[in-house]
């Protein structure tokens, strides 16, 4: 794989730290800015909403830009918005910076995914995708727990400062590693032509599955801190360790998924999806046990990212008519789920159903994904192993 992909993963690490770190900071933010825990959880939904809006919009707007310029514009904007978030005393301003920062994140990720797809060897888009998403999982392993530690020691604002500082070497890495390649879509109708790829029923099914699976992940992960402390009785000082377990599981899952996504996607999605439903249900049932929570946080992280990264790679294979916007389609779909998941979990908590209720919602969302996949397979609209092999052969 080109070395530039690993350096792009560094930037994705910084952005992934920002996206996931709120799971350990929600209670502190709520207390400091005098809002409820579900309201603070809306910061995650705002970030996801910015990703949804930003992914297709920024990808389309940057189609004429050299890739390096586009990556730098989005990354520097992301950095400056985190500085603003770190100094504001207004929840509304913080909410706005999360949305705008996510738009910048979405633009960067869409261009980075397109770069990975363009530079990967034939039939290796799953492995290329896993390298980029590996930056997100490493953020869970190191960046997010570090943010929780900083939040416990010096307040939640220090975590925002840390993300801004972490973005500085990522800017340098993009400057040094990504060539100023001017080869982009040259005519104004390119975005419209690529957007028509969304009419493909198989692609629509994959995007819906991605939204449901990621919605399940974020529904529980956003409220993991109150679940662990209030239900499992885990001391707040152990939360960084719990987040490390989730990150280690995520890294293991995305690594294994990258190896299997190009050869056995259907098996991975079917078996992984079924295991996800069972895992979320068991976690909800045994959430009072600290040991069980720790084990299941690891396994659910692994399963969520193995299935999720495979869905991203399959979107790239399916969107043969949208080489530039394919990454934005996948990014937007995943963040539809990331916005809906915390929102649904917040509704159940606000209804007085307790901190276990988001985990049951996660189980229901993945069960819905399995039902959609089964219905699509019966109607001939779902992706098959034969489809994946044929698509791999047609891609550059």
Secondary structure per residue as TSV (DSSP state, phi and psi in degrees):
chain	resnum	aa	ss	phi	psi
A	1	X	-	360.0	142.9
A	2	X	-	-58.8	138.9
A	3	X	H	-62.2	-28.6
A	4	X	H	-58.8	-30.2
A	5	X	H	-63.9	-37.4
A	6	X	H	-68.8	-35.1
A	7	X	H	-72.7	-34.0
A	8	X	H	-63.0	-34.8
A	9	X	H	-60.3	-29.4
A	10	X	H	-63.2	-44.1
A	11	X	H	-65.8	-40.0
A	12	X	H	-62.6	-33.0
A	13	X	H	-59.7	-47.1
A	14	X	H	-61.4	-43.6
A	15	X	H	-71.2	-37.2
A	16	X	H	-64.8	-35.4
A	17	X	H	-59.2	-43.8
A	18	X	H	-64.8	-42.3
A	19	X	H	-66.3	-39.1
A	20	X	H	-96.2	-17.7
A	21	X	G	-66.5	-20.7
A	22	X	G	-65.1	-20.6
A	23	X	G	-60.5	-28.3
A	24	X	G	-98.5	-2.1
A	25	X	T	-117.4	-8.2
A	26	X	H	-54.7	-48.3
A	27	X	H	-60.8	-41.3
A	28	X	H	-66.8	-41.7
A	29	X	H	-62.9	-43.2
A	30	X	H	-60.5	-43.2
A	31	X	H	-69.7	-42.1
A	32	X	H	-68.7	-42.0
A	33	X	H	-96.2	5.5
A	34	X	T	59.1	51.5
A	35	X	-	-128.3	167.2
A	36	X	-	-75.9	163.6
A	37	X	H	-61.7	-45.7
A	38	X	H	-59.5	-34.9
A	39	X	H	-66.1	-42.4
A	40	X	H	-64.6	-33.3
A	41	X	H	-62.5	-23.3
A	42	X	H	-64.9	-17.5
A	43	X	H	-62.4	-35.7
A	44	X	H	-67.6	-42.1
A	45	X	H	-64.4	-37.5
A	46	X	H	-63.8	-41.0
A	47	X	H	-61.9	-45.6
A	48	X	H	-63.8	-39.4
A	49	X	H	-62.7	-40.0
A	50	X	H	-62.8	-36.4
A	51	X	H	-66.3	-39.4
A	52	X	H	-63.3	-49.1
A	53	X	H	-68.9	-42.4
A	54	X	H	-73.5	-32.6
A	55	X	H	-58.9	-59.5
A	56	X	H	-70.7	-35.2
A	57	X	H	-66.4	-52.0
A	58	X	H	-68.5	-34.5
A	59	X	H	-63.3	-42.3
A	60	X	H	-67.8	-42.1
A	61	X	H	-67.0	-30.2
A	62	X	T	-95.3	8.3
A	63	X	T	-63.1	-25.9
A	64	X	T	-89.9	-9.1
A	65	X	S	-83.8	150.7
A	66	X	-	-61.5	146.3
A	67	X	H	-59.6	-40.5
A	68	X	H	-63.7	-42.3
A	69	X	H	-61.1	-45.1
A	70	X	H	-61.3	-45.5
A	71	X	H	-61.3	-41.7
A	72	X	H	-68.1	-42.3
A	73	X	H	-59.7	-46.3
A	74	X	H	-68.2	-40.4
A	75	X	H	-69.6	-42.7
A	76	X	H	-66.1	-38.9
A	77	X	H	-61.5	-42.0
A	78	X	H	-59.2	-44.3
A	79	X	H	-61.0	-49.2
A	80	X	H	-66.1	-35.4
A	81	X	H	-67.1	-31.7
A	82	X	H	-72.6	-30.7
A	83	X	H	-63.2	-44.3
A	84	X	H	-62.6	-42.1
A	85	X	H	-62.7	-32.9
A	86	X	H	-71.4	-25.9
A	87	X	H	-103.3	-11.7
A	88	X	-	-75.7	149.3
A	89	X	-	-108.0	6.9
A	90	X	-	-108.8	128.2
A	91	X	H	-63.5	-37.4
A	92	X	H	-63.8	-41.2
A	93	X	H	-66.3	-42.6
A	94	X	H	-60.0	-41.6
A	95	X	H	-60.9	-41.8
A	96	X	H	-65.8	-39.5
A	97	X	H	-67.8	-32.7
A	98	X	H	-65.1	-42.1
A	99	X	H	-65.3	-49.9
A	100	X	H	-67.0	-38.4
A	101	X	H	-62.9	-34.7
A	102	X	H	-69.1	-34.7
A	103	X	H	-60.2	-44.6
A	104	X	H	-64.3	-41.4
A	105	X	H	-60.1	-44.6
A	106	X	H	-62.1	-42.9
A	107	X	H	-62.0	-44.0
A	108	X	H	-61.6	-48.1
A	109	X	H	-65.7	-38.9
A	110	X	H	-61.8	-44.3
A	111	X	H	-68.4	-38.4
A	112	X	H	-64.6	-41.1
A	113	X	H	-65.6	-41.5
A	114	X	H	-62.1	-39.3
A	115	X	H	-64.0	-42.5
A	116	X	H	-63.2	-44.1
A	117	X	H	-64.6	-35.1
A	118	X	H	-75.0	-29.0
A	119	X	H	-100.2	-10.7
A	120	X	S	-71.6	148.0
A	121	X	-	-63.0	160.1
A	122	X	T	-56.8	137.5
A	123	X	T	71.2	17.7
A	124	X	-	-127.2	25.3
A	125	X	H	-69.6	-28.9
A	126	X	H	-64.1	-43.2
A	127	X	H	-65.4	-41.5
A	128	X	H	-63.2	-41.7
A	129	X	H	-62.9	-39.9
A	130	X	H	-64.5	-29.8
A	131	X	H	-65.6	-45.8
A	132	X	H	-65.1	-47.4
A	133	X	H	-68.9	-19.8
A	134	X	H	-60.2	-31.2
A	135	X	H	-63.1	-36.3
A	136	X	H	-67.4	-44.2
A	137	X	H	-68.2	-36.3
A	138	X	H	-65.4	-30.0
A	139	X	I	-63.1	-37.4
A	140	X	I	-67.8	-37.3
A	141	X	I	-70.9	-47.2
A	142	X	I	-113.0	-50.5
A	143	X	I	-67.3	-47.6
A	144	X	I	-67.7	-47.5
A	145	X	H	-60.7	-37.4
A	146	X	H	-62.4	-39.1
A	147	X	H	-61.8	-39.0
A	148	X	H	-65.7	-40.3
A	149	X	H	-63.2	-46.2
A	150	X	H	-59.7	-41.9
A	151	X	H	-61.4	-40.2
A	152	X	H	-68.2	-34.4
A	153	X	H	-84.3	-46.3
A	154	X	H	-127.8	10.9
A	155	X	-	94.9	159.9
A	156	X	H	-64.1	-26.2
A	157	X	H	-63.7	-31.4
A	158	X	H	-62.8	-29.8
A	159	X	H	-67.5	-37.4
A	160	X	H	-66.6	-40.6
A	161	X	H	-61.9	-39.4
A	162	X	H	-63.4	-39.5
A	163	X	H	-64.7	-41.2
A	164	X	H	-60.9	-45.1
A	165	X	H	-66.8	-36.3
A	166	X	H	-65.8	-26.3
A	167	X	H	-74.0	-20.5
A	168	X	H	-62.9	-52.0
A	169	X	H	-64.4	-27.2
A	170	X	H	-65.2	-38.4
A	171	X	H	-60.6	-46.1
A	172	X	H	-61.7	-38.5
A	173	X	H	-64.9	-41.1
A	174	X	H	-64.8	-42.0
A	175	X	H	-60.1	-37.9
A	176	X	H	-87.1	-29.8
A	177	X	H	-104.3	-27.7
A	178	X	S	-95.5	120.9
A	179	X	-	-68.3	151.7
A	180	X	-	-79.0	66.6
A	181	X	-	-77.8	117.0
A	182	X	-	-83.5	-2.5
A	183	X	-	-74.8	100.7
A	184	X	-	-135.8	174.1
A	185	X	-	-61.4	126.3
A	186	X	-	-97.0	-14.2
A	187	X	S	-113.3	152.9
A	188	X	T	-65.2	-19.5
A	189	X	T	-85.6	-0.1
A	190	X	H	-60.4	-45.4
A	191	X	H	-63.9	-40.0
A	192	X	H	-65.0	-40.8
A	193	X	H	-63.9	-43.1
A	194	X	H	-69.2	-34.9
A	195	X	H	-62.9	-27.1
A	196	X	G	-66.9	-15.3
A	197	X	G	-63.0	-20.5
A	198	X	G	-65.3	-12.6
A	199	X	G	-76.4	-12.8
A	200	X	-	-68.0	117.6
A	201	X	H	-58.5	-36.1
A	202	X	H	-65.2	-40.0
A	203	X	H	-65.5	-41.2
A	204	X	H	-61.8	-39.3
A	205	X	H	-62.9	-45.4
A	206	X	H	-61.5	-41.6
A	207	X	H	-65.2	-39.8
A	208	X	H	-65.0	-42.4
A	209	X	H	-61.3	-41.8
A	210	X	H	-61.6	-42.1
A	211	X	H	-63.8	-43.3
A	212	X	H	-66.9	-44.5
A	213	X	H	-66.5	-44.1
A	214	X	H	-71.5	-30.6
A	215	X	H	-60.0	-40.8
A	216	X	H	-63.3	-43.1
A	217	X	H	-61.3	-49.4
A	218	X	H	-74.6	-27.3
A	219	X	H	-59.5	-46.7
A	220	X	H	-80.0	-42.2
A	221	X	H	-64.5	-34.5
A	222	X	H	-62.3	-34.9
A	223	X	T	-109.0	24.9
A	224	X	H	-65.4	-38.9
A	225	X	H	-61.1	-53.1
A	226	X	H	-66.7	-31.0
A	227	X	I	-62.5	-45.8
A	228	X	I	-68.6	-41.8
A	229	X	I	-81.3	-41.2
A	230	X	I	-87.2	-31.1
A	231	X	I	-100.8	-50.6
A	232	X	S	-81.4	-15.5
A	233	X	-	74.3	24.3
A	234	X	-	-79.8	132.6
A	235	X	-	-65.1	144.3
A	236	X	G	-54.6	-31.3
A	237	X	G	-65.5	-19.3
A	238	X	G	-90.2	-5.7
A	239	X	H	-58.8	-42.8
A	240	X	H	-56.5	-38.8
A	241	X	H	-65.2	-37.5
A	242	X	H	-65.5	-38.9
A	243	X	H	-67.5	-34.1
A	244	X	H	-62.2	-41.9
A	245	X	H	-60.3	-43.3
A	246	X	H	-61.9	-43.3
A	247	X	H	-64.7	-41.4
A	248	X	H	-62.8	-42.1
A	249	X	H	-62.7	-41.8
A	250	X	H	-62.2	-43.2
A	251	X	H	-64.5	-42.1
A	252	X	H	-62.2	-41.4
A	253	X	H	-67.4	-43.9
A	254	X	H	-70.3	-31.6
A	255	X	H	-68.5	-47.1
A	256	X	H	-66.0	-40.3
A	257	X	H	-62.0	-37.9
A	258	X	H	-63.0	-31.4
A	259	X	H	-78.7	-28.2
A	260	X	H	-102.3	-19.5
A	261	X	T	-62.8	-30.5
A	262	X	T	-83.6	-19.7
A	263	X	T	-111.9	-37.9
A	264	X	-	-134.9	58.8
A	265	X	H	-65.4	-39.3
A	266	X	H	-66.0	-42.4
A	267	X	H	-62.6	-44.1
A	268	X	H	-63.9	-43.9
A	269	X	H	-68.1	-40.6
A	270	X	H	-69.4	-53.9
A	271	X	H	-67.4	-41.9
A	272	X	H	-65.2	-39.2
A	273	X	H	-64.4	-43.2
A	274	X	H	-63.2	-41.5
A	275	X	H	-66.1	-34.5
A	276	X	H	-62.6	-46.1
A	277	X	H	-58.4	-48.4
A	278	X	H	-61.9	-41.6
A	279	X	H	-64.7	-42.7
A	280	X	H	-64.6	-40.6
A	281	X	H	-64.2	-42.7
A	282	X	H	-65.3	-41.4
A	283	X	H	-59.9	-42.7
A	284	X	H	-62.9	-37.4
A	285	X	H	-74.1	-33.6
A	286	X	T	-112.3	21.8
A	287	X	T	-63.0	-12.9
A	288	X	T	-78.7	-8.8
A	289	X	-	-100.3	117.2
A	290	X	H	-60.2	-38.8
A	291	X	H	-66.3	-45.1
A	292	X	H	-63.1	-40.1
A	293	X	H	-62.0	-44.0
A	294	X	H	-61.9	-44.8
A	295	X	H	-63.4	-45.5
A	296	X	H	-73.8	-29.5
A	297	X	H	-60.7	-40.9
A	298	X	H	-65.2	-51.6
A	299	X	H	-66.9	-39.2
A	300	X	H	-69.5	-34.3
A	301	X	H	-61.5	-43.3
A	302	X	H	-64.6	-47.5
A	303	X	H	-66.4	-41.6
A	304	X	H	-61.0	-44.1
A	305	X	H	-81.2	-27.2
A	306	X	H	-65.2	-47.7
A	307	X	H	-68.4	-43.4
A	308	X	H	-64.2	-45.0
A	309	X	H	-66.6	-33.4
A	310	X	H	-65.8	-40.1
A	311	X	H	-63.3	-39.4
A	312	X	H	-60.6	-47.3
A	313	X	H	-64.2	-35.9
A	314	X	H	-70.2	-31.0
A	315	X	H	-63.3	-41.5
A	316	X	H	-62.8	-39.9
A	317	X	H	-68.6	-38.1
A	318	X	H	-74.5	-32.0
A	319	X	-	-87.0	58.2
A	320	X	T	-65.4	-23.5
A	321	X	T	-94.2	5.1
A	322	X	-	-136.5	64.5
A	323	X	T	-63.4	-28.0
A	324	X	T	-88.6	-41.2
A	325	X	T	-89.8	-4.9
A	326	X	H	-58.3	-44.7
A	327	X	H	-62.6	-36.4
A	328	X	H	-70.3	-35.0
A	329	X	H	-60.0	-47.8
A	330	X	H	-64.8	-42.9
A	331	X	H	-61.7	-44.9
A	332	X	H	-63.6	-43.4
A	333	X	H	-62.5	-45.3
A	334	X	H	-61.5	-34.8
A	335	X	H	-87.1	-15.4
A	336	X	H	-59.3	-45.5
A	337	X	H	-65.3	-40.5
A	338	X	H	-66.8	-26.0
A	339	X	H	-81.8	-43.1
A	340	X	H	-72.3	-37.0
A	341	X	H	-59.5	-56.8
A	342	X	H	-61.4	-33.4
A	343	X	H	-63.6	-47.1
A	344	X	H	-64.8	-41.7
A	345	X	H	-63.2	-39.7
A	346	X	H	-63.6	-35.4
A	347	X	H	-62.6	-44.8
A	348	X	H	-67.7	-37.7
A	349	X	H	-65.8	-45.0
A	350	X	H	-62.9	-25.6
A	351	X	T	-81.0	1.3
A	352	X	T	84.4	19.1
A	353	X	-	-87.6	-2.7
A	354	X	-	89.7	173.5
A	355	X	T	-80.4	-7.2
A	356	X	T	-76.6	-24.6
A	357	X	H	-60.6	-37.5
A	358	X	H	-61.1	-28.9
A	359	X	H	-68.9	-38.6
A	360	X	H	-65.1	-36.7
A	361	X	H	-62.1	-40.5
A	362	X	H	-59.7	-44.1
A	363	X	H	-60.9	-41.3
A	364	X	H	-66.4	-37.5
A	365	X	H	-66.1	-42.7
A	366	X	H	-70.1	-36.1
A	367	X	H	-60.4	-39.9
A	368	X	H	-63.2	-38.2
A	369	X	H	-62.6	-42.6
A	370	X	H	-63.4	-39.0
A	371	X	H	-65.3	-41.7
A	372	X	H	-62.8	-43.9
A	373	X	H	-62.9	-40.7
A	374	X	H	-65.7	-43.2
A	375	X	H	-64.5	-40.2
A	376	X	H	-65.2	-37.7
A	377	X	H	-65.3	-40.6
A	378	X	H	-66.4	-31.9
A	379	X	T	-91.2	0.3
A	380	X	T	78.2	16.2
A	381	X	-	-104.8	-3.1
A	382	X	S	-91.3	151.4
A	383	X	-	-68.7	143.1
A	384	X	-	-121.8	170.0
A	385	X	H	-61.5	-38.0
A	386	X	H	-64.5	-40.4
A	387	X	H	-60.2	-43.7
A	388	X	H	-62.3	-42.4
A	389	X	H	-64.9	-41.0
A	390	X	H	-65.9	-40.4
A	391	X	H	-66.2	-37.9
A	392	X	H	-60.7	-37.9
A	393	X	H	-71.2	-24.2
A	394	X	H	-89.7	-14.3
A	395	X	-	-86.8	148.7
A	396	X	-	-70.0	360.0
